[in-house]
Amino acid sequence: MQALTIVAGQADSLQVSDMPEPTPGPGELLVDGLAVGICGTDREMAAAEYGWAPPGEDRLIIGHESLGRVVQAPDDSGFSTGDLVVGVVRRPDPEPCGACAHGQFDMCRNGRYTERGIKELHGYASERWTVEPQYAVKLDPALSEVGVLMEPTTVVAKAWEQVEKIGARSWFEPRTALVTGAGPIGLLAALLGVQRGLEVHVLDRVTSGAKPALVADLGATYHHTDVQQVAKSLRPDVVIEATGVGSLIFDALATTGSYGITCLTGVSSPGRSLTIDAGSLNRDIVLENDAIVGSVNANLDHYHAAASALAAADHTWLQRMITRRVPLRDAETALAAQPDDVKVVLDLQRAD
């Protein structure tokens, strides 16, 4: 079968490879791959910045934003032929640590987890794949064109869960949310904020293209001015930060409302220095009872929450988030970012 692979740790090794057909293990599902989303992690692995092949193998099948259709399922699996499914990315560590033992493998304490398409397990960018039923999530059949957005939606489902758990330390009735960044994570964070009945504002630097219209059609407000100016006027109760840009992060932290909550989801590039007034920032955080939390990955609860959020969303709006669909054979072009990209998707069944 055809699959998108890299030699982990070797730059310029990305290629569509002939790989062995997967054989389902006991109890596993066999799935036809329909699509896989491309994100920054895939680009980092292609540039040899990240990624580990399975033990004893040279090449890693990448792709963690999956969508597939069940071809074969054991009778007692809870799945049937034709079901639309996604595969969970992370697997718990083998010890397991306390978090993994409680099903919270997104919070693994010792770093020995594995991840499909990233860390020691083949991913989903292949014409067929297998998955254990306990790490597969069934989607509404109506999501066949947009279900590939499931994995990034799990990331923001977890982010909102973290915000709400921290908010529960006191009376908490947030009204205003600011999302920084209008990429897939930012737009999906805005969607879940709107679904919660919040007044949502999204900040990004672009002034044209798909992003402003997508935000407006959510019923949210789009901004492209300085974050300090926007945040000072809003005094948001919640900030979901989805850029990883250092200066923007600290400006947003300094301008939330009283006991504001900032959830950081953007991963910053290392090696960049920034001068900040740490004393003033610390004073504001302490005196305002502010909270800052980092959030990454997702567990099964977040996958199910994301499936519900996508099923409840306007599917036409979700389709507009996917700005390029590229056949597997042209995968290299999918990883080359273009200015108007929002979400780029590899079509694993398209032959032309």
C-alpha positions in Angstrom: 0.0 0.0 0.0 1.0 3.6 -0.4 1.9 5.7 2.7 3.6 9.0 3.5 6.8 8.3 5.4 10.0 9.8 6.7 13.3 8.6 8.0 13.0 9.9 11.5 15.8 12.5 12.2 16.8 12.7 8.5 15.9 15.9 6.6 14.6 15.7 3.0 13.5 12.1 3.6 9.8 12.7 3.1 8.3 10.4 0.4 5.3 8.3 -0.6 6.5 4.8 0.0 5.3 1.3 -0.7 4.6 -0.2 2.8 3.4 -3.6 3.9 -0.3 -4.1 4.1 -1.4 -3.8 7.7 -2.7 -7.0 9.4 -5.2 -6.5 12.2 -4.1 -8.0 15.5 -6.5 -9.8 17.8 -9.6 -7.6 18.2 -8.3 -4.8 16.0 -10.2 -2.9 13.3 -9.0 -2.7 9.7 -9.7 0.8 8.3 -9.6 2.3 4.8 -7.8 5.7 5.2 -9.9 8.5 3.8 -7.9 11.6 4.7 -5.3 12.9 7.0 -4.7 16.5 8.1 -1.4 18.3 7.9 -0.1 20.4 10.7 3.1 22.0 12.0 4.2 18.8 13.7 4.3 17.0 10.4 6.4 19.8 8.9 8.7 19.7 11.9 9.2 16.0 11.4 9.8 16.3 7.7 12.5 18.9 8.6 14.1 16.3 11.1 13.2 18.4 14.1 11.0 15.8 15.7 9.8 12.2 15.4 10.8 8.6 16.2 10.4 5.5 14.1 9.0 2.3 15.5 11.7 0.2 17.1 13.7 -1.7 14.5 12.4 0.2 11.6 14.0 2.9 9.5 10.9 4.7 8.2 7.9 6.2 10.1 4.5 6.5 8.5 3.5 10.0 9.7 0.0 11.6 10.0 -1.9 11.9 13.3 -5.1 13.8 12.2 -6.9 10.8 10.9 -10.2 9.9 9.2 -11.1 6.5 7.9 -13.9 4.0 7.3 -14.0 0.6 8.9 -13.5 -2.3 6.5 -13.3 -5.1 9.0 -14.4 -5.2 12.7 -14.7 -8.0 15.2 -18.2 -8.8 16.3 -17.7 -7.7 19.9 -15.8 -4.5 19.0 -18.7 -2.0 19.0 -17.9 -1.1 15.4 -19.3 -2.2 12.1 -18.2 -2.3 8.5 -18.8 1.2 7.0 -18.4 3.1 10.3 -16.7 6.5 10.0 -13.8 6.6 12.6 -10.8 8.4 13.8 -7.8 6.9 15.6 -6.6 8.3 18.9 -3.0 9.6 18.7 -1.5 8.8 22.0 -1.1 5.5 23.9 -0.3 5.3 27.6 3.2 4.4 28.8 3.9 0.8 29.6 4.5 1.2 33.4 2.0 3.0 33.5 2.4 6.2 35.4 -0.5 7.4 37.7 -2.1 9.6 35.0 -1.9 6.9 32.3 -3.3 4.3 34.7 -6.4 6.6 35.1 -6.9 7.0 31.3 -5.3 10.5 31.3 -2.5 9.6 29.0 -2.5 13.2 27.7 -1.0 14.0 31.1 1.7 11.3 31.1 4.2 11.9 33.9 7.2 10.1 32.7 7.3 10.7 29.0 7.2 7.1 28.0 3.9 7.4 26.0 3.9 6.6 22.3 2.0 8.4 19.6 0.7 7.3 16.2 2.6 9.1 13.4 4.9 10.9 15.8 6.6 8.7 18.4 7.4 5.0 17.8 4.1 4.1 16.2 3.1 4.3 12.6 0.6 7.0 11.8 -2.5 7.3 9.7 -1.2 8.8 6.4 -1.7 5.5 4.6 -4.3 3.9 2.4 -5.2 1.4 5.1 -4.5 1.2 8.9 -5.4 -0.8 11.9 -6.4 0.4 15.3 -7.5 -1.1 18.6 -11.3 -0.5 19.2 -10.6 1.2 22.5 -8.5 3.8 20.7 -11.0 4.4 17.9 -13.9 6.9 18.0 -17.0 6.7 15.9 -18.2 9.8 14.1 -21.5 11.0 12.8 -21.8 9.8 9.2 -22.6 13.4 8.2 -19.0 14.3 9.0 -17.5 12.3 6.1 -16.1 15.5 4.5 -14.9 17.2 7.6 -14.2 14.5 10.2 -10.5 14.9 9.6 -10.8 18.1 11.8 -11.4 15.8 14.8 -7.9 15.7 16.2 -7.3 19.4 16.3 -10.8 19.8 17.8 -9.8 17.4 20.6 -6.9 19.8 21.4 -9.3 22.7 22.0 -11.9 20.5 23.7 -9.2 19.8 26.3 -8.2 23.5 26.4 -11.8 24.5 27.2 -12.1 21.7 29.8 -8.9 23.0 31.5 -10.3 26.5 31.5 -13.6 25.4 33.0 -11.9 23.2 35.7 -9.7 26.2 36.8 -12.7 28.5 36.7 -14.5 26.2 39.1 -12.1 27.3 41.9 -14.6 30.2 42.4 -17.8 31.7 41.0 -17.2 31.6 37.3 -19.6 32.9 34.6 -17.3 34.0 31.8 -18.8 36.3 29.1 -15.9 37.2 26.9 -13.2 35.1 25.3 -10.2 36.2 23.2 -8.5 33.7 20.9 -5.1 34.7 19.6 -4.4 33.1 16.2 -6.9 32.1 13.5 -5.3 28.9 12.3 -7.1 25.6 12.7 -6.6 25.5 16.5 -7.7 29.1 16.9 -10.8 28.8 14.7 -11.9 25.6 16.4 -11.3 27.2 19.8 -13.5 30.0 18.7 -16.2 27.6 17.5 -16.3 25.9 20.9 -16.4 29.3 22.6 -19.4 30.3 20.5 -21.0 26.9 21.3 -20.6 27.8 25.0 -22.6 31.1 24.4 -19.6 33.4 24.9 -18.8 36.6 23.1 -15.8 35.5 21.2 -13.1 37.7 19.6 -10.3 36.3 17.4 -7.0 38.1 16.8 -4.8 37.4 13.8 -2.4 39.4 11.6 -4.0 38.8 8.2 -6.6 41.2 6.8 -7.9 39.1 3.8 -8.5 35.6 2.8 -10.6 32.9 4.5 -9.9 33.7 8.1 -11.8 37.0 8.7 -14.9 35.6 6.9 -14.8 32.3 8.9 -14.7 34.2 12.2 -17.5 36.6 11.1 -19.7 33.7 10.1 -19.3 32.1 13.5 -20.9 35.2 15.0 -17.5 36.2 16.5 -15.5 39.4 16.0 -12.2 39.5 14.0 -9.3 41.8 15.0 -5.9 42.4 13.3 -4.6 45.2 15.4 -2.2 45.2 18.4 -3.1 42.6 21.0 -2.6 45.0 23.8 -5.1 47.4 22.3 -7.7 44.6 21.7 -7.2 42.9 25.1 -7.3 46.2 27.1 -10.6 47.1 25.5 -12.1 43.7 26.1 -10.6 42.6 29.4 -11.4 39.0 28.4 -12.4 36.5 31.0 -10.7 33.7 29.0 -7.8 33.8 26.5 -7.0 30.8 24.3 -3.5 31.4 22.9 -2.9 29.5 19.7 0.2 31.2 18.1 3.2 30.5 20.4 4.5 34.0 19.7 6.3 35.1 22.8 5.5 38.8 22.8 1.9 38.2 22.0 1.6 35.7 24.8 2.9 38.1 27.5 0.8 41.0 26.2 -2.3 38.8 26.4 -1.4 37.6 29.9 -1.1 41.2 31.2 -4.6 42.3 30.0 -7.1 39.7 31.1 -10.0 40.6 33.3 -9.9 39.9 37.1 -9.1 36.3 37.8 -8.8 35.8 34.1 -7.7 32.4 32.7 -5.1 32.1 29.9 -4.7 28.7 28.2 -1.6 28.3 26.2 -1.9 25.8 23.2 0.7 27.3 20.8 4.2 25.7 20.9 6.9 28.4 20.8 10.1 28.1 18.8 13.1 27.8 21.2 16.1 30.1 21.1 14.4 33.5 21.0 14.9 36.0 23.8 12.3 38.5 25.0 12.6 41.3 27.5 9.6 41.6 29.8 8.8 43.3 33.1 8.5 40.1 35.1 7.9 41.9 38.4 4.9 43.9 37.0 3.5 40.8 35.3 3.8 38.7 38.5 2.2 41.5 40.5 -0.8 41.6 38.2 -1.2 37.8 38.1 -1.1 37.6 41.9 -3.3 40.6 42.7 -5.9 39.7 40.1 -6.0 35.9 40.9 -5.1 35.2 37.3 -4.3 31.7 36.1 -2.2 30.4 33.3 -2.3 26.8 32.1 -0.5 24.9 29.3 -2.5 22.3 27.4 -1.5 19.7 24.8 -2.8 16.4 23.4 -6.1 14.8 24.4 -7.5 11.7 26.0 -10.6 9.8 25.1 -13.0 12.1 27.0 -11.8 15.0 24.8 -12.2 12.9 21.6 -15.8 12.2 22.5 -16.4 15.9 23.4 -14.9 16.9 20.1 -17.1 14.5 18.1 -20.1 16.1 19.7 -18.9 19.6 19.0 -18.3 18.8 15.3 -21.6 17.1 15.0 -23.3 20.2 16.4 -21.4 22.6 14.1 -22.4 24.0 10.8 -20.8 21.5 8.4 -20.5 23.9 5.6 -18.5 26.2 7.8 -16.2 23.3 8.7 -15.7 22.5 5.1 -14.6 26.1 4.4 -11.8 25.6 7.0 -10.3 23.0 4.6 -8.6 25.2 2.1 -6.6 22.6 0.1 -7.2 18.9 -0.5 -4.2 17.2 -2.0 -3.9 13.6 -3.3 -1.4 11.4 -1.4 1.0 11.3 -4.4 1.4 15.1 -4.2 2.0 15.0 -0.4 5.2 17.1 -0.6 3.1 20.1 -1.9 0.7 19.7 1.0 3.6 20.2 3.5 4.7 23.4 1.7 2.7 26.1 3.4 0.9 28.6 1.2 -0.2 32.1 2.4 -4.0 31.4 2.2 -3.8 28.0 3.9 -6.1 27.3 6.8 -6.2 23.5 7.0 -4.5 21.4 4.3 -5.7 17.8 4.0 -4.3 14.8 2.2 -6.9 12.8 0.3 -5.8 9.2 0.7 -8.3 7.8 -1.8 -8.0 10.3 -4.6 -6.0 8.9 -7.6 -5.8 12.0 -9.9 
